[in-house]
Amino acid sequence: MARVLVIDDEPDVRWLLRLSLERVGHEVLLAEDGLRGVAMAQRQRPDAIVLDLMMPVMDGYGVLEALGRDGRTAHVPVMVLTAKALPDEERKVTEAGARRFLTKPFDPDDLAVELELLLAGEH
């Protein structure tokens, strides 16, 4: 299947995302903050990224900007997974470069479907 990089500062969320994604056959890489996530994306070349918005060191918007500026990562599709479910948030993350948007708490089956759409290039 795909190599998926999860960037989230919450250990429990990273653990649940890893279990959910490995259950459907994906290889999962983990980063606990945005800065480490960008560096890992540059080195590991994931097929997709699942990204939290609210993190220390570098937030999700900073990650989207850094990924978009780098030729090694600009093409990698990103799904934002966030507890920040404000009415305008989906539009903002889409404008910032994310292709999919899912809110926490999430259903593992919904996550799997959204990731497949992301990998298939669906917007």
C-alpha positions as CSV (number, residue, x, y, z in Angstrom):
1,M,0.0,0.0,0.0
2,A,1.2,3.5,0.7
3,R,3.8,5.1,3.0
4,V,1.9,7.6,5.2
5,L,3.6,10.2,7.4
6,V,1.5,11.2,10.5
7,I,2.5,14.6,12.0
8,D,0.7,15.1,15.3
9,D,1.9,16.2,18.7
10,E,-0.5,14.0,20.7
11,P,1.0,10.6,21.5
12,D,-2.4,8.9,21.8
13,V,-3.6,10.3,18.5
14,R,-0.3,9.1,16.8
15,W,-0.8,5.7,18.3
16,L,-4.5,5.5,17.1
17,L,-3.6,6.8,13.7
18,R,-0.8,4.2,13.3
19,L,-3.1,1.4,14.3
20,S,-5.9,2.6,12.0
21,L,-3.6,3.0,9.0
22,E,-1.5,-0.2,9.5
23,R,-4.8,-2.1,9.9
24,V,-5.6,-1.3,6.3
25,G,-2.1,-2.1,5.1
26,H,-0.2,1.2,5.0
27,E,3.3,1.8,6.2
28,V,3.2,4.5,8.9
29,L,5.9,7.1,9.8
30,L,5.5,9.3,12.8
31,A,6.6,12.8,13.7
32,E,5.6,14.6,16.9
33,D,5.9,18.2,15.7
34,G,5.8,20.1,12.5
35,L,9.5,20.8,12.2
36,R,10.4,17.1,12.6
37,G,7.5,16.3,10.2
38,V,8.9,18.5,7.4
39,A,12.4,17.0,7.8
40,M,11.0,13.5,7.8
41,A,8.9,14.2,4.6
42,Q,12.1,15.5,2.9
43,R,14.1,12.4,3.8
44,Q,11.4,9.6,3.6
45,R,9.3,10.8,0.7
46,P,5.9,9.6,1.9
47,D,3.0,9.0,-0.5
48,A,0.7,11.0,1.7
49,I,0.7,13.0,4.9
50,V,-1.9,13.2,7.7
51,L,-1.3,16.5,9.5
52,D,-2.6,18.1,12.7
53,L,-3.0,21.9,12.7
54,M,-2.3,22.8,16.4
55,M,1.2,21.8,17.3
56,P,4.2,23.3,19.1
57,V,7.4,24.3,17.2
58,M,5.7,24.6,13.8
59,D,1.9,24.5,13.4
60,G,0.1,22.8,10.5
61,Y,0.0,25.9,8.4
62,G,3.7,26.3,8.7
63,V,4.1,22.7,7.6
64,L,1.9,23.2,4.6
65,E,3.9,26.3,3.6
66,A,7.3,24.5,4.1
67,L,6.1,21.4,2.1
68,G,4.8,23.5,-0.7
69,R,8.0,25.5,-1.1
70,D,10.2,22.3,-1.3
71,G,10.4,20.5,-4.7
72,R,10.9,17.2,-2.8
73,T,7.6,17.5,-1.0
74,A,5.4,19.9,-2.9
75,H,3.6,17.1,-4.7
76,V,2.8,15.0,-1.6
77,P,-0.9,15.1,-0.9
78,V,-1.9,16.2,2.6
79,M,-5.0,15.5,4.7
80,V,-5.5,17.8,7.7
81,L,-6.9,16.0,10.7
82,T,-7.8,18.5,13.4
83,A,-9.9,19.3,16.4
84,K,-10.1,22.8,15.1
85,A,-13.5,22.5,13.4
86,L,-14.4,26.1,12.9
87,P,-16.7,26.9,10.0
88,D,-14.0,28.5,7.8
89,E,-11.2,26.1,8.7
90,E,-11.6,23.6,5.8
91,R,-11.5,26.5,3.2
92,K,-8.3,27.9,4.9
93,V,-6.5,24.6,4.9
94,T,-7.5,23.9,1.3
95,E,-6.2,27.3,0.3
96,A,-2.9,26.5,2.2
97,G,-2.4,23.4,0.2
98,A,-4.2,20.5,1.9
99,R,-6.4,18.3,-0.2
100,R,-8.6,16.6,2.4
101,F,-10.0,17.7,5.8
102,L,-11.2,15.5,8.6
103,T,-12.1,16.5,12.2
104,K,-11.1,14.8,15.5
105,P,-12.4,12.7,17.0
106,F,-12.4,10.5,13.8
107,D,-13.8,7.2,12.8
108,P,-11.0,4.8,11.6
109,D,-13.2,3.7,8.7
110,D,-13.8,7.4,7.6
111,L,-10.0,7.9,7.9
112,A,-9.3,5.0,5.6
113,V,-11.8,6.2,3.0
114,E,-10.5,9.8,3.1
115,L,-6.9,8.5,2.8
116,E,-7.8,6.4,-0.2
117,L,-9.4,9.4,-1.9
118,L,-6.3,11.5,-1.1
119,L,-4.0,8.8,-2.6
120,A,-6.3,8.6,-5.7
121,G,-6.0,12.4,-6.2
122,E,-9.6,13.2,-5.3
123,H,-10.2,16.7,-4.0
